[in-house]
Each structure stands twice: as structure tokens, then as C-alpha cells.
Amino acid sequence: MSDDPRKPLTKLVQAGRKPEWTGMPGQPGGIVSPPVWRASTILYDDVAHLRKAAGSSTHERLFYGRKGTPTAWSLADALTEMEPGAEGTMLFPSGVAAIACALMAVLKPGDRLLMVDSAYDPTRSFCTQMLKSHGIETIYYDPVAPALDAHLADGPIRAIFLESPGSLTFEVQDIPAISAWARANGIVTLMDNTWATPLYFPAMAHGVDIAILACTKYIVGHSDVMMGSVTANAQWFGKVRQTAYLFGQMVSPDDAWLAARGLRTLGVRLAQHRDGALAVARWLKDQPEVARVLHPALPDCPGHDLWRRDFSGSTGLFSFVLDGGDEAARAALIDGLAHFGIGYSWGGFESLALPVDPARYRTATRWAAEGPAVRLHIGLEDPADLIADLAAGLARYRAAA
């Protein structure tokens, strides 16, 4: 699909809409969106057809409800089309399920995994608990100064996991360089690409073997569906699909339909998230109560040059560090916010504020900051309202600190 001449915004509208999923055989025309196909049992005309179905590939073919229906296949196809160089996509009931299945598709007992030290906390938990119990060693590395060759001295590395930017501290990794190094050393690359999505960073075009999304965030975009996806190249898609089938992983057709509807508006939503977040981040940068703003699209943010080289846009998630203060002062800032919800996740239409403590989730690197940190997700509200809300919050913080 790398020679597809369509631009990404056109793909968002057209991808995954095969005629056999939007029309009826023998009848002209078709509907715009593939409908919701709900199914568990699939009926066959006779025993011969049942035997034939069981003995052949079940990919994108009605066999049993656990293997999917056109509703899920349509979404998976659309996500595949967004990643030049991809062979296929599998869908999962959450982003964590997608990460877990991708790692299990690649790793076996005795393997060693390089894991970026800025990784999403549930990713770390899966490594320290599940992978460890299976005899798989996880080695954490510095996202900005990885010193990857040094890790080869202790034995072969099976895979390396990337996340760029990191979802708390927003370090940008040199994905093309790391992917080239991994390929030269026979190492599989997996990347959590939830922050940018393939719209702003097509991971596989930058050398990644397996790209993972928490579709719960920007793909769905409305805070009402849990979903994950794993998109892989030709070398790894078969293994990812087989592992997903063995673990019985699937998504409901209703959730797949909602996610596909969200995908169609991803372009306009991300543009507004981007613009609103930049307006808020630039304002925060000039406030005396703020020591640092961690947003890779800001020119003075570490990693900005890599972001500018590799990414075509930024999104709504970033953090800022307060200049002194304590937990009580940070809580005073967050608790009184009128336009920001307090909650986990992000990517929906509403803005969120979350206290974050990155030092708790570091192994290979040390997180040192001038004060407590706050992560913001900038939703689709007017940035002027959000800035006024944060100004009042910083006044509460100043009084409490």
C-alpha cells in the first residue's frame, strides 16, 4: 500500500469501505458506512461447506463470531490503509490488550526485551509481572540517549519497544535510527503510536515492524469505547493474528462501528486538539508559576528537532511542571478547574487534567523536576475558556504554595 497516491485525509474517509460490505449482491448502489453485523453462530448450507470453511483461512470471511464480521474487518482495513507498508491489523478490547498480545506474538521464554523507560505504566506492569513470569527479561533504556549497542554485550535482544513521545514526559525518540539499528541486528521493533496516530506519524513508514494504538483515545474520540489495535508488516502480521486468535481476542461489532465512525472525523478533530493545545501550552510557558512545559512542538522543548523532522502534527496531550509547591498546591490547582475533568485516559472531546509523578515509573533514568507535574489533555473547547480556567488554577496554586 506504500504506492497508494491518496492523501491521508482522503484515506480517512474512504478506507475500509469495500463494496461487499456496503452493498448487497445483485443490487445496485450501496450505503456509506458498513453496518453493524452482530454474530456468534454462522450457519452453513451443508456439512461439506462447514468442513471446507474449517479447513481454510478465516481471515475476513464469516466462520464464527469470534473471528469477526465485516464491521470489525472494515475498521481493521481502514487502519491498515493508514499505515504505508502494513500487511494487516487486528483489533483488541483495549490498548493494553493490544500491547500485551503484540509482545506475546514476538517473545518467548528466554528472550530479552528492550523497553523504553518513558513507557505507559500498564506496559511496564505487563513486563514486570506477566513477561517476567514467563521467563522473559525486560531491560529499560533511556528514551533520548539509548546506548543500544551496550545492551547487546549481555546477550541477544529479541525486540525493542518504543513510545514517542512518552505519555507523561513527552521525550521524542529517533524512531528511524532506532529502527535501522534494530533491523541491522535482527531485532523486532514495536511502537505505541497512540499520541500521534498514523495520521501524524505513520510508524511503519519510519521503519517500525509493529505499530500499536490505544484506539480508546483519538481513533474513537468520544470517551465511550475501549479498543486497541495492532498493525503489522508482512513478516509479523500472521503471527499477530494467530496469537490474537489463540487468546480469543476480539471486539464487539457495536464498538467497532463506533470506532470507525470516530475515525472518519479524526483529521478535523486532531487539528482542533493540536491548535488548542498549542495555544494553551504557549500561554503556560509564559506564566511565572510554571517551570517547564513538556510539549514536543514547542521549539525549546527537548526532542523538538526530531519531532519537526518526523511528525506532521502534534495533538492535545502534554504536561507542565510547576515551579515549586507540593501535592496540596497541585491539588488546589486541579480541584477547582471548571472546564477540565479529572480522570484517566485522553483523546476525547473533553479536556482533562491529571496529577502525574513520573519518578515513580523510571528504572534506567532519573526524573528530576522543579515541582509537581500536571498532564493536560486539551479537548475541543474554546482555548480562551481553558486558559482563563488555568489562570484561576495557577492563582489557587500560588496561594497554596
C-alpha angles and dihedrals in degrees: 000000000000091000093056104129095204119110118240095254090054091050090053089060100039106031122109096015102120114175092239089060098045101039143040124249112260094013125100123239130013145222124269099239126038107250129239109277109194116189146148105163119042115201124221129205094235144340092275092059091046091052092047092051092050092051099052139056115298095196110130090349128108108255110128130345093252089064090057141245132248091277092066094035090056093055092044091050091049092052090048091053090054090060113066108216095027124135099194149325134237123202127222137190093249142003091255090054089052092050092046095049093046091053092046090050090058106033135066133179111296095027124125123223128199109215124189110244092226093059125140108275097241087055089056091047092053090052097046094045114023101028092043091052088055093053095256117138121219119204117191120217137194109264094215101034103027100168086201099174090062091064092059091065091075095051144295120324117218101192144358124214121210134190118182122210097018110240096235106028101020102224111173116224126210093244098177092051095045092046091050091049091049093049091050089053098043093251124146117233122215123179135192099217098173097121097057101021117207088284092072099023120023095200098194091053085059093055104271117142099203124025120197130197133188091218087189085083122050101349093060092029099182105079092241107099134056113214144140136191138203118202117189141180124248092273094057110023095085091053093046091050093048092049092049091051092048091052091046092238117169142135130234116258090234091056091045090053092051091048092049090051089051091050092060091063097039093108097056094038095051090048091056093043088050096049095043093048092049091051092051094042093051091049092049091050090065097049117106092220091060119081098183141358114214104208117130093212091064109095095229095048114107109255094027093125091055091046092051091048098048110024128069095201148357129238139214103279124093141128138229132202121223121227100245127317131113142251092287092053091048091049090051089056095048102036095060098048113125101192100037124076120216109230149102126272124037140203097092128114094265126080119243136195122200133178108234131190108192095180089073091063103048130103109155098032137039122237112211122174141174092239144331119326131229125198117211131195109198110212131189098290122116107281091222090064091047092049092050089050092051091046089058089046092053089051089055089047091050091051093048095044 
